Amino acid sequence: MEPPQIPPPRPKPKPPLSPQALVSKFWSRYHAKAPGKVTSIFPHSLYEPHLPDSDASQSRARNAAHGYEQARSECRARVRAIVAECERTNSKFSDPDFDIETDFSIRADNCLYGLVRDWEDNDDDESKRDTKVRAWQVKMSLDTLKDSGVLGNDRLEIDVGNLRKYLGSDDDYYNMPPPRPGSVHRLPWIFESPRFTVDGFSGTDIKQGASGDCWWLAALATIAHRKDLMNKICVERDEECGVYGFVFHRDGEWISTVVDDNMYLKEKDFGQDSDVYDSTGKKARLYKKQKQNGSEALFFAKCDDANETWLPLLEKAFAKVHGDYKALDGGWAGTAVEDLTGGVTTVVAGNRVLRKERLWREMVGSGGEDGEFVFGLSAAGPGIDSRRNGLVLRHAYSIHKATEVENEEGIKFRLVKIRNPWGQRSESGLGEWHGPWSDGSKEWTPYMIQKLRHEFGDDGIFWMSYDDVLEHFKWIYRTRLFDQRWTVVQQWTSIGVSWLTGYLKKRFIIEVKEEGMVVIVLSQLDDRYFRDLKGQYDFTLQFLLKSINSTTPICHVKSVHTWDRRSINCEINLEPGTYEVVPNITAERDEDIPTVEKIVKAGADRNPQKLRQVGLQYDLAHAKGGVLDEDDELQKKRAEEKKKRHKKKKAQRANQAEQVMLRLEEAMLQMRKEMLRGSSGDGETKDKEESTNDKKSNDKDSKGDVTSSKPPPSLLPDDSFKTAAEAQTKGENNPKSKLESESSTLESTNKNEEDKKEELEASSSTSQALVTESKNSPPEKNAPNLNPDVRDVRDDPSTPPPEIKNDPEEDSSDHDSDSDSDLDSDSDDGSDISSFSGDRSGSPGLKKKKPWNAVCVLGLRVYAGHPNVKVRLGEQNSKDARSGLVTTEGNPVGPTS
């Protein structure tokens, strides 16, 4: 009869939390328990030879021109090697890393678009895809009906109610697929007599194409008149083989790339859509001459000259290093000048200029070959207006020249020559200035036209007075250039950014040995190279510069506007000493953007080729000295855990072997005692005792307890290491053992209720004693096993120790499976922070919100006019300086969004 089951005690209700406890609980769940950043899309073992040496956690000073010279030499050597291979194979160069011809023919379009394409169907939302249509699809259907002529009067009755029912969201209208090129061909096929440059580089050559890279073209136009700067970008080429080499600047380093001469064209090839009878080829030649010939046939940027090719090739190279042409959409002219020249751009608000005379002198000096600065402009205005006095707002322009001239009456004017990268006015007549000194204005006398050599025309070039420039252009981009006279040193790190803003405990230390001009740049990684893997967080930077022994800041630097977040800088003369740069980072999260993990999962199935490309760029960007490599940390953690498990199992095996040997010794001692008692005692008494012992032992077996501690007489020490299968086989082959087992079972069935009650009480008292006794105390000889499903080796020395697996592969797979399950979960710790309320059950209708997990990769770059400068990370004032905040007077801690 089984003992009555005692119901478990009811848990005590939890006491209500105080308001402060509720707030503390909310913030403990709001932040991730294990903050971190994805630093490796792929394991390092997949392409370890491609990764740069990232062990240099200590920064080192180098000449500003040295890094460029190395990149240029590598680019030239690469072009020469490609030319030699082309001669060997007797074929023109085809770029395997940016093969737009094959990519276009198979309609993968990975050279055109990024990893995330909003206009494609979202497979994750099948119900929406099946029941909704997009506005652009309806428009295209209506256009098809109209063009086909099936509607006699161009009228169609539409049920507006049903149309609204099946139309998707308004966002779908803006997610129409972008226009796609018509064909791909090589330069010799497109141009009658292609030439890389015609009369050199010039800003007037530039005409924008189908890409939204006006910001980049405007920057290019500001330096195109500088032959020295253009020759630093376009370093090597072989037009016959179709290979061109270029050098760009990225994250403080110079990089090189090569491209072939395949180009996208606007129009499709002749007869591509329909069969056309053309036995002589006359129609095809005429079609090619009219629609696929010269610069105007190109889909993207083009030169004004019909046979000039430097601009489309340079744009293609810039698109290649960023992954695709789509990555060039949108930007700021100042950052583009940095990417082309390696300079540092300061954004100046036109209405905040304090020393207008100083800015004017810098503009005037920018026109020469040895000028220290180049300038760009961006127009902006309040509200949603898109124009002002002919200028296109939120559009980039370039400054070609600044000069002070006198008219025939001796009156002096400060004039600025500006160019729109469109190269012409728009269809509505916008793009050029309509105020004083615009084309056809009264200020242009014959004398002034001749003196400034200005020509009226629709070429995108116009003049403005200096005061009008400051009034009508919101932002002025002033880029300082560096040559061999400058030394540059940089240091990178990764910093966890709390929801609460403030100056961080982690800081950069600058050691200056000589007095002079220093340019300090605090920057993030350029995420344009991996825009789709940027994640949900955007960061805005600030920093304080102060002497290490002073609490008074020397300067406080922050962004002039919040749209261009990549870097901030200051120029200052420093005396010899040690200074520290204290960062302040504000993070903003956009939860509508998918996380890096989700993009990787989706891209691995939908577009693995593009994921390989973007993922490699992501990993290369994060493989910098000083940046915490999360993948390495994860591998180290797994190795340590595996080592601990192995050590624990080894200790368990040793302990079990020791216990077995102790039991064997006790068993042998017991056998000797019994043999001595048996030789001196009465045989009848011996049989009675054995019967009683067997009865008790078998009763315990029937209750699921451990077997008798009395070993068989033939037991030897080595038998304790036999497997369970061997022990079972031995028992089956022994008739005596089988008979004794059956007898024991029969006797246990006849056991009375009093014995059961006594054993139950004894078991209860023994288990209480086991709970309270020390771990180091020796085990009791007759203590029962509390788990009836597990045999206790202490009670039967013949029982082998439990089998412990020690397969490294199995251990690794188990751990990996755990990691995969963590990766599949939506939250790293399962915390639900969907509500601020103290309800423990949560609100059932709200979307589960992931904990705050913002990590910024931050770099400090210092340029100095002397070689005696060093940068290092500052000492941390706490064990976890990743989220440490320091408030300063006048800069209180505040929330981020």
C-alpha positions, 0 to 999 in steps of 0.5 A: 500500500502506497503512503498517502501523498502530501500535497505541496505547500501553497506558495506565499503571495508575493508582496506588492512592489513599491513605486521605486522598486517598480521603476528599478525593475523596469530599467533592469529589464530595459537594458540588455543583460549581456550588451554587445555588438555583432562584429563578425557576420561570418566566422573568421575561419571562413576567410581568415586570410582576407582579414587585415592584421587587427592585433595592433591595439596600440596606435602608431604615428605615421606620415599622412602621405605614407598610407596613400603611397602604399595604397597607390603602389598596391593599385598600380601593381594590381593593374599591371598584373591584370594587364599581364593576365589579359595578354596571356589569355588574349582577352579583355579584363572582366572584373569578377568582384563587380561583374555588372554584365553577368549580374544584369543578365541573370537579373540578380542586380546585386551591383545595382541594389543592396541586400534589403529591397523594399519594393520586393515582396515580403515573404514574412507577411504572406497574408499581406502579399496575397490580399494586398496590391500596391499603388504602383501596380494599379498605376501600371495596370491602368497605363497598360490599359490606356496604351493598349487602346482597348478602352475606346474613350479612355474611361473605366468604371472603378469600384472605389470601395473595393479598390481601397479595400485591396490597396496596400499601405501608403508606404507601398507607393513610395516603394516602387521599384527603381528604374532599371538599366536597359543593357550593359556594354563595354566602352569601345562599343558605346563610344566611337573614340573613347578617351579617359580625359579630354582637355584634362579634368574639369568640374564642368564635365560632370552631369548627374545620371539616374543615381541619387549621388548629387552629394558625391558629384558636387564634391567631385566638382569642387576638386576636379579643377585640382589636377593634383587631387584628381591624379591622386584618385585616378592612379593607373589604367590600361584602356586597351585591356579595359582596366582602371585603378582608383584610390579612396579614403575610408575610416582613416585608411586608404583603400584601392580598387580596380574596375573593368569598362562595362557600363550600364546603358539607358536603352535596351538592345535592338530587338530585345523585346520583339523580333524585328526583321533586319537582314542587313543590320541597318535598323540595328546600326541606326538604333545603336547610333541614336540610343546607345552611342556616346555619353548620353546613352549612359544610365548613370553619371556621364561627362559633358563631352560625348567621348570622355569616360573618366567620370562614369568609370570613377563613379563605378569604382566608388559604387564598387567599394560601397557594394552597389550603386544604390549605396550612393543615394543620399549624403553630404558633400563634405563627407564625399570630399573626405572620401576622395581626398582624405581631408577633414571636413568642418560643417559651417552654418552660413548664418553663424559665421563669426569671422567672415573675413577669415572664411573669405580668405580660406575660400579664395585660397582654395582655387590654387593647386596648393590650396589647403581647403576645398569648399562645398555648399548645401541649400536648405530652408524651412518647411517643405519648400523645394526651391528658393530663388531658383536654388534647389533646397536639400541639394548639394552644390560645389564652389569652383572659385572665389575672387574679389573684382572691381568693375569699371567704376572701381567698386569691389565685389566679392563673388563666388563661382558655383556649379550645380552637379546636374550640369543644367537646369531642370525641366521647371527651370530650377537649379541655378540662382535667380538673384543678383549676378545670375545669368542675364542680371543687370550686374553683368556688364560687358566689362564684367563678362569679359573680366570674369570670362563668364558665358551665359547658358544652361550649364549649371554654372552661376555666380553669387555674391559672398553675402548671398552665399552665406544667406541662402546656403544653410551649410558650408563644407570646409575641408582641410587637406593634408600632405606629407608635412602632417602626421596622423595617428588613430585609435579605435574602440567599442563602447556600450551606450546607455539609454542615459546620456552623459560623458563616458568614463572611457576616454582617449589620451593625447600626448603632444610633445611639440607646440603646433596645430592639431586636428582632432577627429572623433568618428564612427565607422562609415556604415555606407559600406554595409548600410543594410547591416547598420542595425537599429541604432544611430549615434550622435557624437560630442566630445570635450577636450581638456588637459588631463590635470584640469577640469576646465574644458579647452573646447566642446565639440558637437555636430552642427546638424544631426543629419551628418553623424559620421564624425566631428572635429576641432582644429586647435593649437596645443602646447606640449602636454597630455590631454584627454578627449571625453566622448558623449554619445547619444543613441537613438533606436528605430525599431522598424529597422530589422536587426542585424541578426534578422537581416543575416538570416533572411539574406542567407536564404534569399540572396547569399551572394549579396550577403557574402559581399556586404558581410565581408565589408562589415567584418573588414570595417570591424577588424580594427585594433582596439575594437572588441571582437565579439566573435573572438570573445564568444569563441573564448567563452565557449572554450573556457566553458568546455574546459570547465566541463571537461575538468568537472567530468574528470574530477567526477570520474576520479571521485567515483573511482575513489568511492568505488575503491573505498567500497571495495575495501569495506566489502573485503573487510566485511567479507573477512569479518563474516568468514571469521564469524562463520567459522566460529558460529553455529551453521543454523544460526548462520543460515537464519541470519543470511535469510533475514539479511536476504529478506531485508535486501530484497524488500529494499529492491522491491521498493526501488532502493539500492541493492545490498551492500554485501558483495558476491564472494567472487568479487575482485577490485577490477570488477567494479569497472565492468559495464552494466551489460557485462554485469547483467550477462554475468547474472543471467548466466549464474543459476544460483543468482537467478534462484536467489533473485526469485526467492527474494522477490517472493519474500518481499511480496509477503512483507508486512505493513509494519516493516513498510511503515518503519522503513518509510520513517527511517527513509524520511529521517535519513533524507533529512540528515543528508540535507543538513550534513556537510559535503565533506563528511563521509557517506553513511554506510546504510544511507538510502538513495533518495532517487529511486531511478538511480543506483547508488554506487556507495551501496553496491561496489559491484555497480560500475560508475555512471558513464560520462561522455567526454566527446569533444565534438558532442560537447561542442554540438550541445553548446552550439545548439544552445547558442542557436536557440538563443539566436532564434529568440527575439530577446536576448534574455526573454525580458518583456519591456512592452509596458511601464506598468508593474503588472507581472503578467504583462499586457497581452496586446502589446508587441514585445520590445527587445532590451536596449543594446546599443554599442558604438564603434568609435575612433579618434584620429589626430593630425599634427604638424609634427611627428611627436604625437601619440594617442591611447585609450584612457584608464578605466575608472570602474570595472565596467566603463562601457556604460559609465557616465560622468556628468559635467557642469552645464551638461546634465545627463539626459535621455535618448530616444 
